[in-house]
Amino acid sequence: MLDARPNENRDELDRITNPSAPSERAAVFNDNVIDRSPDSEANQDKSIAILTSGGDAPGMNAAIRAAVRAGLYYGYKVFGVRRGFHGLWRGDFVALKSHSVSEKLQRGGTFLMTARSKTFRTPEGLQQAADMCRVFGIDAMVVIGGDGSFQGGKTLADKGIPVICVPGTIDNDIACTEYTIGYDTAMNTAMNAIDKLRDTASSHERCSVIEVMGRHAGYLALNVGISCGAEVILIPEVEIDFDRDVIRRLLECRNLGKSHYVVVVAEGFRCDGLENAIEISNRIEQLTGIESRATILGHLQRGGSPTIRDRQVASLMGVHAIECINEGRLNRIVRMHNGKVSDIDLDEGLAMTKSIDSDEINDARIIAL
């Protein structure tokens, strides 16, 4: 029996009496947006494209989802570019609607995929990429990725294609922003793995040497090391004396009564000819007699469902990217500044530098013993 809810009754009655007739709800769904901005009609002939580039980071899908739905809200046609800059010069564009990004929020990686592109770095490839933007009538490009992706965006901007860059990298090494999408998830993934490795190190009285990502930046290694109580943290930004800062420190820990140890090393760390966690582990065992095992977490840190922080920040940054376009603020980097999402000029942001806080390094040493 139909009850007193008129809108629901009308939809149900239409479905029963005329199954081929689209209901009001179906019309809204097929239009792909529940609501539109009052000025959306002014943008109906404009198009936005979104791509993800470089290493994937948890939360990229959340940023894409937010950018797509915000773009539709403001009346733009929205395209996704598959396989990053490689797909851009090849014209691998796909139209995106609201339902195209359903059930993507909780997924790691990027459903648009990402790839390195040697061709895009050539003058001919760059020109072809810019030409493809014009073929598809793209008025602005949203680039989600790390510093290398931003450099790619800058070259597009120099070719006359307006860009908005959104920081997505687990390394958190983009200077103009306090936070990058994927960083929190990667830290939690590494922390959980190290906690489990510490359990087995304790059982066998071993030293666990764990390599985390960070080719040029030690933010991930430093903060994970602090959070896991690592006895030693090795990062690219800090030069060390291996005998003094690693061997002696581990022996001091042993002499204080410790029976197991954790060394966290960023993948870009180099010292005394040691290139990776395996070589560091072998050197520790050789010089201390402490049984040592190396574990390289690798791409495990890139995967998994994003944390609530990454979902939230990615969503807010995705919306902000579209608002920049809608308000005519082009060639910008979306960033987290003083705890809030904002934006900065592309050239200004790329010119900034970032360094590890020396106080945090000293604090890590103090609390490890």
Buried (B, 14 or more C-beta within 10 A) or exposed (E): EEEEEEEEEBBBEBBEEEEEEEBEBEEBBEEBBEEBBEEBEEBEEBBBBBBBBBBBBBBBBBBBBBBBBBBBBBBBBBBBBBBBBBBBBBBBBEEBBBEBBEEBBEBBBBBBBBBBBEBBEEEEBBEBBBBBBEEBEBBBBBBBBBBBBBBBBBBBBEBEBBBBBBBBBBBBBBEBBBBBBBBBBBBBBBBEBBEEBBEEBBEEEBBBBBBBBBEEBBBBBBBBBBBBBBBBBBBBBBEBEBEEBBBBBBBEBBEEEBEBBBBBBBBBBEBEEBEBBBBBBBBBBEBBEBBBBBBBBEEBBBEBBBBEBBBBBBBBBBBBBBBBBBEEEBBBBBBBEEEEBBBBEBEEBBEEEBEBEEEEBEEBEEEBE
